[in-house]
Amino acid sequence: MTLLVASVALADAKKIVLVAGKPSHPPRMHEFNAGVQLLAKCLEDVAEIDAHFVLNGWPDDESVFDDADAVVFFMDGGGRHEVVQEEGRRLAMIDQWASRGVGLGFMHYGVEVLADQAGDHFKRWIGGHYEHMHSCNPIWEPSFTAFADHVVTRGVEPFQIKDEWYFNMRFVADLSGNEPTKTESIQFVPILVATPPDEVRDGPYVYPKGPYPHIQAAKGRAETMMWTVERAGGRRGFGFTGGHFHDNWGNDAFRKVVLNAIVWIAKAEVPPQGIESTVIPEQLDANLDPK
């Protein structure tokens, strides 16, 4: 059964719903349930934010989505993705949210869908998606040293961290994704950009192990691991490919850039120093799935 926990409603606050997928992977990996609870806790004291979270997949009671300003999905993807179930009913529902300005975010495996099932939806909502055998998923440790001038990068200090950082996304208009771009439909801004070393491009990737010739052929090219889009009417979205290792939420910069993005897509104010939060080891150990 899906467990739903929600905060007490706040007058005039922006409502954010963080949706966790079902347990998967070994301990401290893909800790979706613990992850959304940790992020919600970090948002607890942020002015103008009313953070809710849903555990263990799509909620039985969909009223949690009523009046949401932003919805963020942190879950397994591909053909099992929660948003593609029920023969397209959920996709149509989210499409309606997007059309009326609800901000959308997808994190880690949640950015992957089957191209012919939901690829066009993801390009509309967040500007792109992970595509099997086009994108790749190595575990590596990029250094993020320079950031776009964007609200989401406020207060984010340079950082280096090991994760299963996907890259070579299937972006809208076949963008490479490493430069800010304005198309007829969106303003695309790369947020976390780094250049994979040759040994990362040469594999192995997590699955399939590769290497893929088209990934090797792009040696020396910077890649985007997080991006934002703003569509007509100020409709906002983001994709974030990190989040494999739960303990990475203990890194202040890693956590801040995601919190900033969540608040930004809800159209709440991100302060000049970004969303400040503190996480202690005991919090990282809380709410882990019994794997």
C-alpha positions as CSV (number, residue, x, y, z in Angstrom):
1,M,0.0,0.0,0.0
2,T,1.2,3.5,-0.8
3,L,1.9,5.5,2.3
4,L,1.2,9.2,2.1
5,V,2.5,11.8,4.5
6,A,1.8,15.5,4.1
7,S,2.7,18.6,6.1
8,V,0.2,20.9,7.6
9,A,-1.0,23.3,4.9
10,L,0.4,26.8,5.1
11,A,-1.6,29.9,4.0
12,D,-0.3,31.3,0.7
13,A,2.5,28.8,0.5
14,K,3.7,27.0,-2.6
15,K,2.7,23.4,-2.4
16,I,5.4,20.9,-3.4
17,V,4.8,17.1,-3.7
18,L,7.8,14.8,-3.6
19,V,7.0,11.3,-4.9
20,A,9.2,8.4,-4.0
21,G,9.3,5.1,-6.0
22,K,9.2,1.7,-4.6
23,P,12.4,0.1,-3.0
24,S,15.0,-1.1,-5.4
25,H,18.8,-1.8,-5.4
26,P,21.0,-2.6,-2.5
27,P,21.0,-0.7,0.8
28,R,21.9,3.1,0.6
29,M,21.3,3.1,-3.2
30,H,18.0,4.2,-4.7
31,E,16.7,5.1,-1.3
32,F,13.8,7.0,-2.8
33,N,11.6,6.9,0.4
34,A,14.4,8.1,2.7
35,G,15.5,10.7,0.1
36,V,12.1,12.4,-0.3
37,Q,11.7,12.5,3.4
38,L,15.1,14.1,3.9
39,L,14.4,16.7,1.2
40,A,11.0,17.5,2.7
41,K,12.7,18.0,6.1
42,C,15.2,20.4,4.5
43,L,12.3,22.4,3.1
44,E,10.3,22.4,6.3
45,D,11.6,25.8,7.5
46,V,11.7,27.5,4.0
47,A,9.3,30.4,3.9
48,E,6.5,30.1,1.4
49,I,6.9,26.3,1.0
50,D,4.4,23.6,2.0
51,A,6.2,20.3,1.3
52,H,4.4,17.0,1.1
53,F,5.8,13.6,0.2
54,V,4.4,10.3,-1.1
55,L,6.1,7.0,-0.3
56,N,6.3,3.7,-2.2
57,G,5.1,4.8,-5.6
58,W,2.0,6.4,-7.1
59,P,-0.5,7.4,-4.3
60,D,-3.7,5.6,-3.8
61,D,-5.2,9.0,-2.9
62,E,-4.4,11.3,-5.7
63,S,-5.9,14.3,-3.9
64,V,-2.4,15.0,-2.6
65,F,-1.8,16.5,-6.0
66,D,-4.6,18.9,-5.7
67,D,-3.4,22.5,-6.0
68,A,0.2,21.4,-6.3
69,D,2.6,24.1,-7.6
70,A,5.3,21.5,-8.3
71,V,5.7,17.7,-8.3
72,V,9.1,16.0,-8.2
73,F,9.5,12.3,-9.0
74,F,12.4,10.3,-7.5
75,M,12.0,6.7,-8.6
76,D,12.8,3.8,-10.9
77,G,12.2,4.5,-14.6
78,G,12.2,2.7,-17.9
79,G,9.1,0.6,-18.7
80,R,8.3,0.3,-15.0
81,H,8.2,4.1,-14.5
82,E,5.3,5.0,-12.2
83,V,4.2,7.8,-14.6
84,V,3.7,5.5,-17.6
85,Q,1.4,3.0,-15.9
86,E,-2.4,2.7,-16.4
87,E,-2.2,2.8,-20.2
88,G,-1.3,6.5,-20.3
89,R,-3.8,7.8,-17.8
90,R,-1.1,9.1,-15.5
91,L,0.8,10.7,-18.5
92,A,-2.3,12.5,-19.5
93,M,-2.8,13.7,-15.9
94,I,0.7,15.1,-15.7
95,D,0.4,16.7,-19.1
96,Q,-2.6,18.6,-17.8
97,W,-0.6,19.7,-14.8
98,A,2.2,20.9,-17.1
99,S,-0.2,22.8,-19.3
100,R,-1.6,24.8,-16.4
101,G,1.9,25.6,-15.0
102,V,2.7,23.0,-12.4
103,G,6.5,22.7,-12.2
104,L,7.9,19.2,-12.8
105,G,11.1,17.6,-11.7
106,F,12.6,14.1,-12.3
107,M,15.6,12.7,-10.5
108,H,18.1,9.9,-11.2
109,Y,16.5,6.8,-12.7
110,G,13.3,8.8,-12.9
111,V,14.6,10.7,-15.9
112,E,14.6,7.4,-18.0
113,V,11.6,6.5,-20.1
114,L,11.1,4.4,-23.2
115,A,11.3,6.9,-26.1
116,D,8.2,5.6,-27.8
117,Q,6.2,5.5,-24.6
118,A,6.9,8.9,-23.0
119,G,9.9,10.5,-24.7
120,D,7.8,13.3,-26.2
121,H,6.2,14.0,-22.9
122,F,9.5,14.3,-21.1
123,K,10.8,16.6,-23.8
124,R,7.8,18.8,-23.3
125,W,7.9,18.8,-19.5
126,I,11.6,18.9,-18.7
127,G,13.4,19.2,-22.1
128,G,14.8,15.7,-22.3
129,H,15.2,12.2,-20.9
130,Y,17.6,9.2,-20.6
131,E,17.3,6.9,-23.6
132,H,18.5,3.3,-23.4
133,M,21.6,2.7,-25.5
134,H,21.7,6.4,-26.5
135,S,22.5,7.7,-23.0
136,C,24.9,6.0,-20.6
137,N,25.2,5.5,-16.9
138,P,28.8,5.2,-15.6
139,I,29.7,5.6,-11.9
140,W,32.2,8.4,-11.8
141,E,33.3,11.5,-9.9
142,P,32.9,14.7,-11.9
143,S,34.0,18.1,-10.6
144,F,31.5,20.8,-11.0
145,T,33.5,24.0,-10.9
146,A,31.6,26.6,-12.9
147,F,27.9,27.3,-12.9
148,A,25.4,29.1,-15.2
149,D,24.0,32.4,-13.9
150,H,20.7,31.0,-12.9
151,V,18.5,31.0,-9.8
152,V,19.1,27.3,-9.3
153,T,22.9,27.8,-8.9
154,R,22.5,30.5,-6.1
155,G,24.9,29.8,-3.3
156,V,26.2,26.5,-4.8
157,E,29.9,26.1,-4.2
158,P,32.1,24.0,-6.5
159,F,32.0,20.3,-5.6
160,Q,33.2,16.9,-6.6
161,I,31.2,13.8,-5.9
162,K,31.0,10.1,-7.0
163,D,27.6,9.0,-8.3
164,E,26.0,7.2,-11.1
165,W,25.9,10.4,-13.2
166,Y,24.0,9.7,-16.4
167,F,24.9,11.7,-19.5
168,N,24.2,12.1,-23.2
169,M,20.5,12.7,-22.7
170,R,18.0,12.7,-25.5
171,F,17.3,16.4,-25.4
172,V,14.6,18.4,-27.2
173,A,15.6,19.6,-30.7
174,D,18.6,17.2,-30.5
175,L,20.5,19.6,-28.3
176,S,23.9,18.4,-27.0
177,G,22.8,20.0,-23.8
178,N,26.0,21.6,-22.6
179,E,25.2,25.2,-23.6
180,P,22.3,27.5,-22.7
181,T,19.9,27.4,-25.6
182,K,16.6,29.1,-26.5
183,T,14.3,27.2,-28.9
184,E,10.8,28.1,-30.1
185,S,9.4,26.1,-27.2
186,I,11.8,26.4,-24.2
187,Q,14.7,28.2,-22.6
188,F,17.2,25.4,-21.8
189,V,19.9,26.0,-19.2
190,P,22.5,23.4,-18.2
191,I,23.1,23.5,-14.4
192,L,25.7,20.8,-13.6
193,V,28.2,20.4,-16.4
194,A,31.5,18.5,-16.5
195,T,33.8,16.7,-19.0
196,P,34.0,13.0,-18.6
197,P,37.6,11.7,-18.8
198,D,38.3,9.2,-21.6
199,E,38.3,6.2,-19.2
200,V,34.7,7.1,-18.2
201,R,33.6,7.2,-21.8
202,D,35.3,4.0,-22.5
203,G,33.3,2.2,-19.8
204,P,32.2,0.1,-18.2
205,Y,28.8,1.7,-17.7
206,V,26.5,0.2,-15.2
207,Y,24.2,-1.3,-17.8
208,P,24.8,-2.4,-20.5
209,K,28.5,-2.2,-19.8
210,G,29.5,-0.8,-23.1
211,P,31.4,1.0,-24.4
212,Y,29.1,2.6,-27.0
213,P,30.9,4.0,-30.0
214,H,28.9,7.2,-30.1
215,I,29.8,7.9,-26.5
216,Q,33.5,7.3,-27.2
217,A,33.3,9.5,-30.4
218,A,32.4,12.5,-28.2
219,K,35.6,12.4,-26.1
220,G,36.5,15.8,-24.8
221,R,32.9,17.2,-24.9
222,A,31.3,18.6,-21.7
223,E,28.2,16.8,-20.6
224,T,25.1,18.0,-18.6
225,M,24.1,16.1,-15.5
226,M,21.4,18.6,-14.4
227,W,19.4,21.1,-16.4
228,T,16.4,23.4,-16.2
229,V,13.8,24.4,-18.7
230,E,11.4,27.3,-18.8
231,R,8.5,26.9,-21.3
232,A,5.9,29.4,-22.6
233,G,4.0,31.1,-19.8
234,G,6.8,30.5,-17.3
235,R,6.2,26.8,-17.0
236,R,9.3,25.2,-15.4
237,G,11.0,21.8,-15.1
238,F,14.3,20.2,-14.3
239,G,16.1,16.9,-14.7
240,F,18.8,15.7,-12.3
241,T,20.7,12.5,-13.1
242,G,22.5,12.0,-9.8
243,G,21.0,10.5,-6.7
244,H,22.1,6.9,-6.9
245,F,24.0,6.9,-3.6
246,H,21.8,8.1,-0.7
247,D,24.8,9.4,1.4
248,N,25.4,12.1,-1.2
249,W,22.5,14.0,0.3
250,G,25.0,14.8,3.1
251,N,27.0,17.0,0.7
252,D,25.9,20.6,1.1
253,A,26.4,21.7,-2.5
254,F,24.8,18.5,-4.0
255,R,21.8,19.0,-1.8
256,K,21.5,22.7,-2.3
257,V,21.4,22.7,-6.1
258,V,18.5,20.2,-5.9
259,L,16.6,22.1,-3.2
260,N,17.1,25.3,-5.2
261,A,15.6,23.6,-8.3
262,I,12.6,22.2,-6.4
263,V,11.8,25.6,-5.0
264,W,12.4,27.3,-8.4
265,I,10.0,25.1,-10.3
266,A,7.3,25.9,-7.7
267,K,7.9,29.6,-8.5
268,A,8.9,30.4,-4.9
269,E,11.7,32.7,-4.0
270,V,15.2,31.2,-3.8
271,P,17.3,33.5,-1.6
272,P,20.7,34.9,-2.9
273,Q,22.6,32.3,-0.8
274,G,20.3,29.4,-2.0
275,I,18.3,27.1,0.2
276,E,20.3,26.6,3.3
277,S,19.9,23.3,5.2
278,T,21.9,21.0,7.5
279,V,22.0,17.2,7.4
280,I,23.6,15.1,10.2
281,P,24.6,11.4,9.9
282,E,21.6,10.3,11.9
283,Q,19.3,11.9,9.4
284,L,21.0,10.0,6.6
285,D,20.4,6.8,8.5
286,A,16.7,7.5,9.0
287,N,13.8,6.0,7.0
288,L,16.0,3.6,4.9
289,D,14.2,0.8,3.2
290,P,14.5,-2.6,4.9
291,K,16.5,-4.1,2.1
